[in-house]
Amino acid sequence: MNRREFNLMLAATFGSSAFMGQAFSQEAGGTLTAIIQPEPPILNLGLNQQTPTGVVGGKLYEGLLSYAKDLTPQPLLADSWEISEDGLTYTFKLVQNAKWHDGQPFTSADVLFSCKSLLPETHPRARAVFDRCESIEAPDDFTVVFKLKKPFPAFIMAFETASAPMLPRHLLEGKDYRKDGAEQPPIGTGPFRLNEWVKGSHIHLTAVDDYYRPDQPKLKEIFYRVIPDAASRAVSLEQGETQLAQWQDIEPFDAERLSALEHLDMTTDGYEYFSPMVWIELNCRRPPMDDKRFRQALMHLIDREFVRDRILFGLANAATGPISSSMRFYDADVKTYEPSVEKAVALLDEMGLKPGADGVRATLKFTMVPAGEVWTRIAEYVRQALGAAGINVELQSNDLAGWVAAVSNGDFDISGNQLYQNGDPALGVARTYVSSNIRKGVMFSNTAGYSNPKVDELFEAAAIELDESKRQAYYTEVQQLLVEEMPVLWLCEQRYPTIYDNRLRDVVTSSTGVNANFATTHFAA
C-alpha cells in the first residue's frame, strides 16, 4: 500500500475527502492520526522497551502506576498502595473490574506472573528491580504484597507501563516468552486494542468498549502512520494529515516553524520521568580512553552550549553531570569544563600524548548512532572539535543492529548514546556506572566498561537509604566523583518537542507524556 492509497483509505474511514492536503473537521472524540518513527519491531512491552514500542504499546498495556509531571505516583491498575515504615513492604490494592482485551479478568495472579516469572527473564530494568524482592505474594485476587530484602525507596517509581508492564498469565504461562510473546497478538488491559498492523504503513488501534474506567477512552481509534522521511513527517503535520508528533519525529530545526502554524501547538512537557540525557560514550577499557586526563581533555574540547543551541536548536539544557537537573538529587556543585583547547592540550601533553609529524596525537573511531540527522551532526561536530587538539576522528556508519552490537560488546572507541533516568537515579542513572552492570552484549548497561569501587559503594548506599537528606549526600558525592573522572562526556538534557493539533485535549497529562495510555485524550468539540 503506497502513501496515496493509505491517505485515501483514511479519508474514507473518517468520512471526509478533505483528509489529503488539509486538516479535516474533527468531531469530539473521533480519530487521531499520529506519526510513529521508526516503526516498532514488536508491540509487546514486556519484550521490547524501545521508544516506538513504548509509544504504541503504552495504549495497549498498563502498569500498576502512572506518575504525575512532578513524579508523584498515581493510580492505574493499582487503585491504592501502602509502604511500611521500614521501607521493606509494599502493598498494592488492584482495580477490581479490569479485563484483558480477550475478556478475561485481570487479577493479582497476572501481577505475580509478570513480576516473578516473565519480566525477570525478558526485561533488564525490571529484572534489576524485582531481584531486590524477598517475596512477591497475593493474599487475594486483588492484593499484591512485595517484600524487599533491603529498603529500596526507588521501588515505588518502578511501576510505570514500560518499566513493569502487566502481561496476561493465561496466555503466556508455560510458553517460550520471547518467541510466543512476540508472535501472539498484543493483549493488554489498556484503553485501546490492536485492530490492524500493516508493516511499513500504519498501526491501527481501536477503543476498548468495556474499559474499566467509566467513559474512557475518549477517542474512537488511533492510526499510527509510519513515515521514514523527516521532511514528509513535517509536511504531514503542516497539511493536517497527522495531528501528533513526538520524541524525535520532527527535526529540531523544524520544531519552531511548525509550532508557529495556526493549527499546531507544541510542548516539551511529558518527558520528566524519562529525563533523557545525551552523551558521548567512551570505551574506558581502551587506551587512551582509560586515562581520565584524556577524557577530561575531550570534555574541554566540546562546547555543550554549541550542541544545545546549534544542533538541538535550544530543545535541551547543557548537562553538568550524570543526573539531569529535572531529577531529584541533582547537584550543580560539580567541576566544570569550559571549552578550552589550551587546557585540553596541557592535559594531553601531561600524559605524554604528543602530536606526530602530521600533527595527530591519536586516532579514534566514532561508531555513529543511526538515529537521524541530529546524531550525524553531533558526530561531525565532535570530529571537528577534537581535531583542534590533534585528535583524529574517523566516522563509521552502520545500521541499528550494527551499532547495538558494537557498543554492547565493547567493540568501539567512542560513540553517541542517550539513556532515560526513569524517575530516580537508582533506576536510570546508576546502571551506567556501577561495575556490576558491565554486561557484554547487553545494551544500555555499563557499556563504557567504567569501574570504580567508590562509585559502586556510593550508588548502593544511596539506593537503600530511606533518609532523603542522606540520599542527597551520597548522590552529591557520586556526582562530584563522576564529573572528575568523566567516564562519559555528558552533552545535553534533551527536551523533546511534542507537536500536536491544537484541537487535541489531554495530550500530555503525566510525566510519561505520549507514552501514556491516552484514555482521556480527545478532540475538542
ZIHU-V37400 format. One record per residue. N is the residue number from 1. RES is the residue in one small letter. SS is DSSP state (H for helix, E for strand, L for the rest). PHI is phi in degrees with one decimal (999 if undefined). NEAR is the number of other ideal C-beta (glycine too) atoms within 8 Angstrom. Layout:
n	res	ss	phi	near
N	RES	SS	PHI	NEAR
N	RES	SS	PHI	NEAR
//
This chain:
n	res	ss	phi	near
1	m	L	999	6
2	n	L	-89.1	5
3	r	H	-60.6	5
4	r	H	-63.2	6
5	e	H	-62.6	8
6	f	H	-65.6	12
7	n	H	-60.3	11
8	l	H	-64.1	9
9	m	H	-62.5	9
10	l	H	-66.8	11
11	a	H	-60.3	13
12	a	H	-65.0	7
13	t	H	-61.5	7
14	f	H	-77.0	9
15	g	L	68.1	4
16	s	L	-141.2	8
17	s	L	-79.0	5
18	a	L	-84.9	10
19	f	L	-59.1	11
20	m	L	-78.9	10
21	g	L	91.6	6
22	q	L	-157.7	7
23	a	L	-70.1	8
24	f	L	-90.5	10
25	s	L	-69.7	5
26	q	L	-126.9	8
27	e	L	-76.5	7
28	a	L	-57.9	8
29	g	E	79.3	8
30	g	L	75.1	10
31	t	E	-116.2	11
32	l	E	-104.2	14
33	t	E	-112.7	11
34	a	E	-119.4	13
35	i	E	-87.0	14
36	i	E	-133.6	13
37	q	L	-156.2	11
38	p	L	-74.0	7
39	e	L	-66.0	9
40	p	L	-64.9	14
41	p	L	-69.7	6
42	i	L	-144.9	8
43	l	L	-112.5	12
44	n	L	-79.6	14
45	l	L	-69.4	15
46	g	L	-72.1	13
47	l	L	-106.5	11
48	n	L	-145.9	9
49	q	L	-116.5	9
50	q	L	-64.5	8
51	t	H	-54.8	6
52	p	H	-61.2	11
53	t	H	-64.5	16
54	g	H	-65.4	13
55	v	H	-63.6	14
56	v	H	-77.4	14
57	g	H	-62.7	17
58	g	H	-66.9	16
59	k	H	-90.5	11
60	l	H	-97.2	15
61	y	L	-109.5	16
62	e	L	-143.5	11
63	g	L	-101.1	15
64	l	L	-71.8	12
65	l	E	-132.1	14
66	s	E	-115.8	13
67	y	E	-139.4	14
68	a	L	-66.4	9
69	k	L	-61.1	8
70	d	L	-88.6	6
71	l	L	72.4	11
72	t	L	-72.5	6
73	p	E	-62.0	9
74	q	E	-130.1	9
75	p	E	-65.0	8
76	l	L	-140.8	12
77	l	L	-78.5	12
78	a	E	-104.3	13
79	d	E	-77.3	6
80	s	E	-155.0	7
81	w	E	-159.1	12
82	e	E	-134.7	6
83	i	E	-120.6	8
84	s	L	-67.1	8
85	e	L	-60.8	3
86	d	L	-82.2	6
87	g	L	72.4	10
88	l	L	-102.3	9
89	t	E	-122.8	10
90	y	E	-119.6	12
91	t	E	-114.6	11
92	f	E	-109.9	13
93	k	E	-100.4	9
94	l	E	-88.3	16
95	v	L	-62.7	11
96	q	L	-108.9	5
97	n	L	-130.9	5
98	a	L	-78.1	10
99	k	E	-130.5	11
100	w	L	-72.4	13
101	h	L	-63.0	10
102	d	L	-92.3	7
103	g	L	94.8	5
104	q	L	-74.4	8
105	p	E	-71.5	6
106	f	L	-88.9	12
107	t	L	-137.9	9
108	s	H	-62.1	12
109	a	H	-61.0	9
110	d	H	-69.4	12
111	v	H	-67.3	15
112	l	H	-60.3	14
113	f	H	-60.9	13
114	s	H	-64.9	15
115	c	H	-84.7	15
116	k	H	-99.0	8
117	s	H	-113.5	10
118	l	H	-72.1	13
119	l	H	-62.7	15
120	p	H	-60.7	12
121	e	H	-90.0	8
122	t	H	-115.0	10
123	h	L	-125.7	13
124	p	H	-56.5	8
125	r	H	-66.6	12
126	a	H	-65.3	13
127	r	H	-57.1	11
128	a	H	-62.7	9
129	v	H	-74.0	13
130	f	H	-76.8	12
131	d	L	-65.6	7
132	r	L	-81.1	10
133	c	E	-87.2	11
134	e	E	-75.6	6
135	s	E	-157.8	7
136	i	E	-132.8	13
137	e	E	-132.3	8
138	a	E	-127.9	12
139	p	E	-66.7	5
140	d	E	-154.5	6
141	d	L	-65.6	7
142	f	L	-129.9	9
143	t	E	-134.8	12
144	v	E	-130.3	13
145	v	E	-120.3	13
146	f	E	-102.5	13
147	k	E	-112.9	10
148	l	E	-93.1	14
149	k	L	-71.3	5
150	k	L	-138.9	7
151	p	L	-56.8	10
152	f	L	-151.4	12
153	p	H	-59.6	11
154	a	H	-72.3	12
155	f	H	-56.0	11
156	i	H	-68.1	11
157	m	H	-93.1	13
158	a	L	-100.1	13
159	f	L	-115.7	12
160	e	L	-71.5	14
161	t	L	-59.6	18
162	a	L	-75.5	13
163	s	L	-78.8	14
164	a	L	-149.7	15
165	p	L	-69.7	15
166	m	L	-84.4	14
167	l	L	-116.9	15
168	p	L	-75.9	11
169	r	H	-62.4	11
170	h	H	-66.6	7
171	l	H	-100.8	10
172	l	H	-119.7	14
173	e	L	-62.8	8
174	g	L	81.1	3
175	k	L	-96.7	9
176	d	L	-77.7	5
177	y	H	-55.2	12
178	r	H	-69.2	8
179	k	H	-74.5	8
180	d	H	-69.8	10
181	g	H	-65.4	15
182	a	H	-77.6	9
183	e	H	-84.4	5
184	q	L	-71.7	10
185	p	L	-59.3	4
186	p	L	-68.2	10
187	i	L	-117.6	10
188	g	L	-126.7	15
189	t	L	-110.1	12
190	g	L	-68.0	12
191	p	L	-74.0	12
192	f	E	-128.6	16
193	r	E	-121.2	11
194	l	E	-75.6	12
195	n	E	-101.6	7
196	e	E	-158.3	7
197	w	E	-134.4	8
198	v	E	-100.6	8
199	k	L	-56.5	5
200	g	L	82.0	5
201	s	L	-124.4	8
202	h	E	-162.6	11
203	i	E	-121.5	14
204	h	E	-111.5	12
205	l	E	-108.9	14
206	t	E	-123.1	9
207	a	E	-66.2	10
208	v	L	-84.7	11
209	d	L	-65.7	4
210	d	L	-110.2	5
211	y	L	-58.2	10
212	y	L	-73.9	8
213	r	L	-101.4	7
214	p	L	-57.0	3
215	d	L	62.5	4
216	q	L	-129.4	9
217	p	L	-78.3	13
218	k	L	-82.0	11
219	l	L	-77.1	15
220	k	L	-81.4	7
221	e	E	-163.4	12
222	i	E	-130.7	13
223	f	E	-105.7	13
224	y	E	-100.3	13
225	r	E	-93.5	14
226	v	E	-87.7	12
227	i	L	-131.1	10
228	p	L	-64.5	6
229	d	L	-84.8	6
230	a	H	-62.0	10
231	a	H	-63.7	6
232	s	H	-67.2	9
233	r	H	-64.8	15
234	a	H	-62.7	12
235	v	H	-63.4	9
236	s	H	-63.0	12
237	l	H	-71.0	16
238	e	H	-56.0	8
239	q	L	-92.4	10
240	g	L	80.8	13
241	e	L	-70.3	12
242	t	L	-125.6	13
243	q	L	-119.5	12
244	l	E	-155.3	15
245	a	E	-134.2	13
246	q	L	-146.4	12
247	w	L	47.7	7
248	q	L	-99.5	8
249	d	L	-58.3	9
250	i	L	-110.6	14
251	e	L	-62.5	10
252	p	H	-53.2	12
253	f	H	-68.4	6
254	d	H	-96.7	10
255	a	H	-63.8	14
256	e	H	-64.3	8
257	r	H	-61.4	7
258	l	H	-67.7	14
259	s	H	-67.0	11
260	a	L	-81.9	6
261	l	L	-67.6	8
262	e	L	-59.3	3
263	h	L	-97.3	8
264	l	E	-122.5	13
265	d	E	-124.5	8
266	m	E	-140.1	11
267	t	E	-140.5	10
268	t	L	-107.7	10
269	d	L	-71.7	9
270	g	L	96.1	15
271	y	L	-122.2	13
272	e	L	-64.4	11
273	y	L	-64.8	13
274	f	L	-79.8	10
275	s	L	40.1	13
276	p	L	-63.7	12
277	m	E	-114.0	14
278	v	E	-100.0	15
279	w	E	-147.7	12
280	i	E	-96.3	14
281	e	E	-79.4	13
282	l	E	-119.8	14
283	n	L	-85.7	12
284	c	L	-71.5	12
285	r	L	-79.8	7
286	r	L	-101.1	8
287	p	L	-72.9	5
288	p	L	-87.1	9
289	m	L	-66.4	13
290	d	L	-77.7	8
291	d	L	-105.1	9
292	k	H	-63.5	8
293	r	H	-65.7	10
294	f	H	-66.9	14
295	r	H	-65.0	15
296	q	H	-65.5	11
297	a	H	-61.1	14
298	l	H	-61.0	15
299	m	H	-65.8	10
300	h	H	-67.8	14
301	l	H	-86.5	13
302	i	L	-106.3	13
303	d	L	-96.6	7
304	r	H	-65.7	11
305	e	H	-69.8	7
306	f	H	-62.5	10
307	v	H	-59.8	17
308	r	H	-61.4	13
309	d	H	-85.2	9
310	r	H	-102.4	6
311	i	H	-106.7	12
312	l	L	-99.1	12
313	f	L	50.3	10
314	g	L	81.9	7
315	l	L	-87.4	11
316	a	E	-172.3	12
317	n	E	-114.4	8
318	a	E	-65.6	11
319	a	L	-77.9	13
320	t	L	-111.1	9
321	g	L	179.4	10
322	p	L	-74.4	12
323	i	L	-106.4	13
324	s	L	-67.3	10
325	s	L	-67.3	9
326	s	L	-86.5	7
327	m	L	-101.4	13
328	r	L	-61.9	6
329	f	L	76.1	11
330	y	L	-65.7	10
331	d	L	-138.6	12
332	a	L	-83.3	6
333	d	L	-82.4	5
334	v	L	-131.9	10
335	k	L	-60.0	6
336	t	L	-112.9	5
337	y	L	-127.3	8
338	e	L	-70.6	6
339	p	L	-59.5	9
340	s	L	-160.4	7
341	v	H	-64.4	10
342	e	H	-61.9	6
343	k	H	-66.8	10
344	a	H	-63.6	14
345	v	H	-61.9	11
346	a	H	-60.7	8
347	l	H	-67.4	13
348	l	H	-66.2	15
349	d	H	-64.4	9
350	e	H	-59.2	7
351	m	L	-86.2	10
352	g	L	82.7	5
353	l	L	-93.0	9
354	k	L	-86.6	7
355	p	L	-72.9	7
356	g	L	-80.9	7
357	a	L	-60.7	3
358	d	L	-89.0	5
359	g	L	83.4	6
360	v	L	-92.7	10
361	r	L	-90.7	10
362	a	E	-160.0	9
363	t	E	-119.4	8
364	l	E	-119.1	11
365	k	E	-97.5	10
366	f	E	-97.4	14
367	t	E	-79.3	13
368	m	L	-75.0	14
369	v	L	-81.2	11
370	p	L	-85.6	10
371	a	L	-136.6	7
372	g	L	109.7	8
373	e	H	-65.8	7
374	v	H	-59.2	12
375	w	H	-68.0	12
376	t	H	-64.3	9
377	r	H	-65.2	9
378	i	H	-61.0	15
379	a	H	-62.8	13
380	e	H	-66.3	9
381	y	H	-65.7	11
382	v	H	-60.6	13
383	r	H	-58.4	11
384	q	H	-66.9	8
385	a	H	-65.5	10
386	l	H	-71.9	13
387	g	H	-62.5	10
388	a	L	-64.4	9
389	a	L	-111.9	12
390	g	L	84.3	12
391	i	E	-101.9	13
392	n	E	-85.5	10
393	v	E	-118.1	13
394	e	E	-102.9	8
395	l	E	-84.1	9
396	q	E	-119.2	8
397	s	L	-83.2	5
398	n	L	-163.9	9
399	d	L	-86.6	6
400	l	H	-60.1	7
401	a	H	-63.1	6
402	g	H	-65.7	9
403	w	H	-63.2	14
404	v	H	-59.5	9
405	a	H	-62.2	9
406	a	H	-64.7	12
407	v	H	-69.6	15
408	s	H	-67.8	12
409	n	L	-97.5	8
410	g	L	72.2	10
411	d	L	-97.9	6
412	f	L	-158.8	11
413	d	L	-96.8	11
414	i	E	-135.9	14
415	s	E	-157.9	14
416	g	E	-105.0	12
417	n	E	-160.7	12
418	q	E	-153.4	8
419	l	E	-127.9	10
420	y	L	-89.6	8
421	q	L	-98.2	16
422	n	L	55.7	12
423	g	L	83.2	13
424	d	L	-161.0	12
425	p	H	-58.5	15
426	a	H	-68.1	11
427	l	H	-95.4	16
428	g	H	-118.1	12
429	v	L	-105.2	12
430	a	H	-55.7	13
431	r	H	-58.0	14
432	t	H	-79.3	13
433	y	L	-120.6	14
434	v	L	-77.6	11
435	s	H	-68.4	11
436	s	H	-67.3	5
437	n	H	-105.2	10
438	i	L	-79.9	9
439	r	L	-132.4	7
440	k	L	-58.4	7
441	g	L	86.7	5
442	v	L	-108.5	8
443	m	L	-73.5	7
444	f	L	62.0	7
445	s	L	-108.5	12
446	n	L	-83.8	13
447	t	L	-73.4	12
448	a	L	-75.3	11
449	g	L	71.8	10
450	y	L	-78.5	12
451	s	L	-143.4	8
452	n	L	-149.8	10
453	p	H	-56.1	7
454	k	H	-67.3	7
455	v	H	-62.8	14
456	d	H	-57.3	12
457	e	H	-63.3	8
458	l	H	-67.0	13
459	f	H	-64.0	15
460	e	H	-68.8	9
461	a	H	-62.0	9
462	a	H	-66.7	15
463	a	H	-65.2	10
464	i	H	-104.1	9
465	e	L	-85.2	11
466	l	L	-85.8	6
467	d	L	-74.3	6
468	e	H	-62.1	5
469	s	H	-67.5	6
470	k	H	-71.1	8
471	r	H	-59.2	12
472	q	H	-59.6	10
473	a	H	-62.1	8
474	y	H	-63.7	13
475	y	H	-69.8	14
476	t	H	-62.0	11
477	e	H	-63.5	9
478	v	H	-71.2	14
479	q	H	-64.6	14
480	q	H	-62.8	12
481	l	H	-67.0	12
482	l	H	-66.4	13
483	v	H	-69.2	12
484	e	H	-70.9	8
485	e	H	-89.7	10
486	m	L	49.3	14
487	p	L	-65.9	11
488	v	E	-134.8	13
489	l	E	-102.7	11
490	w	E	-69.8	12
491	l	E	-105.6	12
492	c	E	-146.6	14
493	e	E	-92.2	14
494	q	E	-69.3	12
495	r	L	-121.9	9
496	y	L	-74.8	11
497	p	L	-88.0	13
498	t	E	-101.3	16
499	i	E	-111.6	15
500	y	E	-147.3	13
501	d	E	-60.3	13
502	n	L	-74.0	7
503	r	L	-86.6	9
504	l	E	-73.9	14
505	r	E	-121.6	9
506	d	L	56.2	10
507	v	L	-74.1	13
508	v	L	-120.3	10
509	t	L	-122.9	6
510	s	L	-151.0	13
511	s	L	-76.0	14
512	t	L	-105.5	15
513	g	H	46.5	13
514	v	H	-72.2	12
515	n	H	-86.2	9
516	a	L	-73.8	12
517	n	L	-83.4	12
518	f	L	59.4	14
519	a	L	-64.2	10
520	t	L	-106.4	10
521	t	L	-64.6	12
522	h	E	-161.2	12
523	f	E	-92.5	14
524	a	L	-64.2	7
525	a	L	-65.7	4
//
